[in-house]
Amino acid sequence: MKMRSRLFLGGIALQALVSGSAHAEVYRHITAESPAGAVINDAGVLTESGVAYPAIYTPSSRESWCRLPWLDSANAFKGSRSIGMEITPRAAVAANPVDKVNHRISSGNDPFALAFGVKRYTGFALLLPRDQFEIPAPGKKLMLAQWWQGAPYGPPLRLAITDATTHAVTFRFLVLNDDTKGNPSAVPVDVGGGVIPFDTWTSFVVMTLPDHGGAGEVEVWLDGERIVAWIGKLGYDPAEIPYAGAQVGTRKPNPRFDVFYGPYRERQEKRHRVFFDEIKFTDTHAEAVP
């Protein structure tokens, strides 16, 4: 009887495992490793496992202070390489200029894109080197990941680095929606955050479920511990123009989301180098863990 019970229970466990995994999808997985064929071309585009991840720059022509992304063999969370990105110090020369070096993980055109009523998980590990990543200048914005609905709107969700401390890296997850509006000056909803150390790989998993009516969800796990569990308005109503003072011809928000990683900041005389590894875009938490 004992043996039969164990076999029966084992069958249940196996069936549950198979049933659970049948619905798990890994839509994107960036390892930066040679066996996966990871390469970055002279335009900064990353290609791995037959998938091209476009490089997005601001200024769009890519100025010298926005370095090309590179495959870095001196730092890795898993395996032997990671993806390095860097924006070097630059004095502002106009009102609110910005700098950006990003890779797009998923486009709104993808069949598996993040969309309203659709739950997706974005996982990644990042490393901020103490001697090459400076705390943002007071009052200046810096983000390292964003979930975006199109120009001219600010991202409905972003991972922002703050100027709160000079001894560690303080981050917050910030939300914009129809109530806040999508202007650059809009005051975001702070849904939570924390502090991470320099010179140490830190893993994130971010669950997003957009809903502009109030049933949106954001959950964040930091090194396996859930630190954010928020419900509210996430994303802009694609039928409206949630932009204060919008000019005639302003585009409506996209109905589906793009997802990006990489530094994006208001221009400042600070150096921001960051390494990313094990970047994932999935439909389950377990598959998104770096």
PyMOL commands that set and color helices and strands:
alter all, ss='L'
color gray80, all
select helices_A, chain A and resi 2-22+34-36+285-288
alter helices_A, ss='H'
color red, helices_A
select strands_A, chain A and resi 26-30+39-40+46-48+51-53+55-58+70-72+82-87+98-106+120-127+142-148+157-161+169-175+189-196+202-209+211-222+225-234+258-266+272-282
alter strands_A, ss='S'
color yellow, strands_A
deselect
rebuild
show_as cartoon
